[in-house]
Amino acid sequence: MSSQLNLLNTVLNSSRTVFTVQSLLMITGASDSKRMTKSLNYYAHEGKVLNPRRGIYTKLTYDVKEMACSLFRPSYISMEYVLQRAGVVFQWDDTITCISYLSRTIEVDEKIYQYRKINPELWIGMEGIEQIDNIAMAVPERAFLDMMYLSAGNCYFDNLHPISVKRVRELLPLYRSDKLNERVAQLLNIKLK
């Protein structure tokens, strides 16, 4: 029972709000995943933690951005979600848009999470992605390039002033795409090498 209490204390005292069995095994140093799952299910049944999706456990209140980065790993928040908050796209949508290794749209606790698959080679360069605690989020320039890359240029931006052309130039080589280079150069009215 004391190991269960230690587990609950670990969850409740952590700065994280979303957990998987694997992440808790790493945090606690435990090795028995079946026992960990059994303990977490007990605490979920008792109302001390939530189990909003199979394999995901949370504190009673949790950060939806942390949830977005925990549902599929690796993933990072990007595209419309970031661009809306940066003032590049004005049409508001509460969906959290992410880049991952797969394409999926799922709902957890009435919140929509949309994942878009990107070429695995692009995961090599994590430039333009800020990691704060358990949340990975693209800077506006990376979100802009992700959107241009995935939409083949069929997207609309209301205000490009928040986008740093210098930062776009720095990040553009990560994508290794001549077509993307052409689209970005035309949209931003810039010359690229």
DOKE-763419 format. One line per field, with one value per residue (C-alpha): z, y, x; residue number from 1. Coordinates in Angstrom, 3 decimals, decimal comma. Layout:
N
w <- (Z ...)
v <- (Y ...)
u <- (X ...)
n <- (NUM ...)
This chain:
193
w <- (0,000 0,682 -2,903 -4,074 -1,828 -3,155 -6,682 -5,854 -4,161 -7,189 -9,503 -7,310 -6,524 -10,078 -12,240 -15,018 -15,355 -17,919 -17,470 -19,176 -17,408 -19,200 -18,037 -14,451 -14,579 -15,581 -12,904 -10,061 -11,098 -10,768 -13,208 -12,907 -15,488 -14,646 -11,009 -11,992 -14,285 -11,553 -9,058 -11,524 -12,362 -8,637 -8,173 -11,230 -9,786 -6,455 -8,264 -7,302 -10,926 -14,297 -17,078 -20,084 -22,675 -22,562 -21,309 -20,334 -16,747 -15,545 -12,475 -11,853 -13,847 -16,637 -19,375 -22,785 -24,505 -22,388 -23,363 -27,051 -26,689 -24,697 -26,870 -29,615 -29,159 -30,725 -31,532 -31,201 -31,365 -34,610 -37,589 -36,976 -33,165 -33,036 -35,912 -34,357 -31,116 -32,998 -34,894 -38,311 -38,746 -37,456 -37,816 -34,380 -33,876 -30,526 -32,087 -31,035 -34,214 -33,970 -36,090 -35,474 -37,133 -38,050 -39,138 -36,710 -35,244 -31,791 -29,053 -25,364 -22,791 -25,543 -26,854 -30,450 -31,167 -34,817 -35,811 -39,236 -40,435 -41,583 -43,298 -40,626 -41,976 -40,657 -37,097 -37,250 -36,982 -33,898 -34,579 -34,151 -31,593 -28,006 -25,236 -22,016 -19,352 -21,083 -23,968 -27,345 -29,467 -32,765 -32,997 -35,413 -38,267 -37,958 -37,700 -40,863 -42,715 -41,444 -42,745 -46,115 -46,407 -45,541 -47,457 -50,634 -50,405 -50,313 -47,135 -46,213 -43,797 -42,608 -41,317 -42,140 -40,123 -37,006 -39,134 -39,071 -42,597 -41,113 -38,964 -41,937 -43,963 -41,113 -40,819 -44,511 -45,281 -42,751 -45,163 -48,142 -50,601 -53,695 -54,145 -50,581 -51,192 -54,284 -52,499 -49,501 -51,670 -53,695 -50,674 -48,671 -51,804 -51,013 -52,894 -51,669 -52,707)
v <- (0,000 2,396 2,050 2,991 6,055 6,983 6,700 8,956 11,469 11,401 12,165 14,862 16,605 16,541 19,659 17,432 17,035 14,193 10,798 7,464 4,273 4,481 8,054 7,126 4,084 6,428 9,018 6,522 4,045 1,204 -1,695 -3,474 -1,911 -4,218 -3,209 0,466 0,185 -1,554 1,202 3,967 2,314 2,079 5,810 6,628 4,579 6,416 9,796 10,830 10,856 10,791 8,238 10,169 7,803 4,312 4,503 8,192 9,364 12,940 15,042 16,183 19,323 19,100 21,200 20,433 21,355 18,755 16,260 17,080 16,258 13,082 11,331 10,493 10,743 12,325 15,249 19,007 21,696 23,648 25,056 26,766 26,593 28,442 30,809 31,875 32,792 34,649 36,738 35,278 33,545 35,351 32,670 31,096 27,357 25,634 22,519 21,837 21,090 19,006 17,476 13,803 10,531 9,823 11,606 11,392 13,482 12,452 13,865 13,714 15,358 17,296 18,758 18,049 17,166 17,000 15,370 15,701 13,350 14,883 13,311 11,508 13,182 16,492 15,167 15,268 19,038 20,205 23,818 26,122 23,881 25,103 22,533 23,889 21,267 18,526 20,717 20,971 23,872 25,304 28,944 30,854 30,578 26,784 26,568 28,697 26,414 23,258 24,580 25,578 22,194 20,079 22,097 22,382 26,130 25,878 27,895 31,458 33,787 36,976 38,794 37,853 40,702 38,534 36,126 36,831 36,430 35,932 33,023 31,528 31,611 29,805 27,065 26,541 24,283 21,725 20,859 20,095 21,008 23,141 23,470 24,762 27,207 28,521 28,873 30,645 32,986 33,913 34,391 36,438 38,213 37,355 35,903 32,693 31,909)
u <- (0,000 2,874 4,113 0,594 0,607 4,041 2,649 -0,311 2,001 4,305 1,386 -0,159 3,139 4,500 4,561 3,215 -0,538 -0,699 0,922 1,311 2,280 5,640 6,298 5,417 7,694 10,533 9,668 9,297 11,977 9,451 9,587 6,216 3,904 0,983 1,090 1,417 -1,631 -3,625 -2,759 -3,642 -6,960 -7,717 -7,015 -9,103 -11,984 -11,577 -11,687 -8,142 -6,900 -8,640 -8,315 -9,697 -8,236 -6,794 -3,220 -3,481 -3,903 -4,213 -4,591 -8,162 -7,367 -4,830 -3,245 -4,798 -1,519 0,256 -2,440 -1,842 1,856 1,165 -1,421 1,081 4,822 6,714 4,463 4,455 1,779 1,900 -0,010 -3,369 -3,199 0,131 -0,663 -3,974 -2,259 0,489 -2,077 -1,239 -4,615 -7,698 -10,396 -10,561 -10,821 -10,422 -8,862 -5,277 -3,332 -0,188 2,544 3,253 4,202 0,562 -2,593 -5,514 -8,283 -9,405 -11,577 -10,725 -13,006 -14,839 -11,559 -10,479 -6,842 -5,807 -2,521 -0,925 1,768 5,015 8,004 10,105 13,249 11,916 12,048 15,835 15,839 13,980 14,902 11,950 10,278 10,258 10,119 8,626 8,058 6,045 4,827 6,560 5,315 6,465 7,469 5,200 7,715 7,946 4,128 3,895 6,324 4,591 1,288 2,773 4,503 1,454 -1,140 0,958 0,405 -3,401 -3,768 -4,601 -2,849 -4,556 -1,468 2,121 3,670 4,289 6,368 10,101 11,471 14,940 13,702 11,814 15,065 16,864 14,213 13,409 16,443 15,100 12,283 14,556 11,814 12,329 8,555 8,178 11,030 9,224 5,875 7,413 9,484 6,403 4,127 6,639 7,908 11,535 14,473 16,026 19,614)
n <- (1 2 3 4 5 6 7 8 9 10 11 12 13 14 15 16 17 18 19 20 21 22 23 24 25 26 27 28 29 30 31 32 33 34 35 36 37 38 39 40 41 42 43 44 45 46 47 48 49 50 51 52 53 54 55 56 57 58 59 60 61 62 63 64 65 66 67 68 69 70 71 72 73 74 75 76 77 78 79 80 81 82 83 84 85 86 87 88 89 90 91 92 93 94 95 96 97 98 99 100 101 102 103 104 105 106 107 108 109 110 111 112 113 114 115 116 117 118 119 120 121 122 123 124 125 126 127 128 129 130 131 132 133 134 135 136 137 138 139 140 141 142 143 144 145 146 147 148 149 150 151 152 153 154 155 156 157 158 159 160 161 162 163 164 165 166 167 168 169 170 171 172 173 174 175 176 177 178 179 180 181 182 183 184 185 186 187 188 189 190 191 192 193)
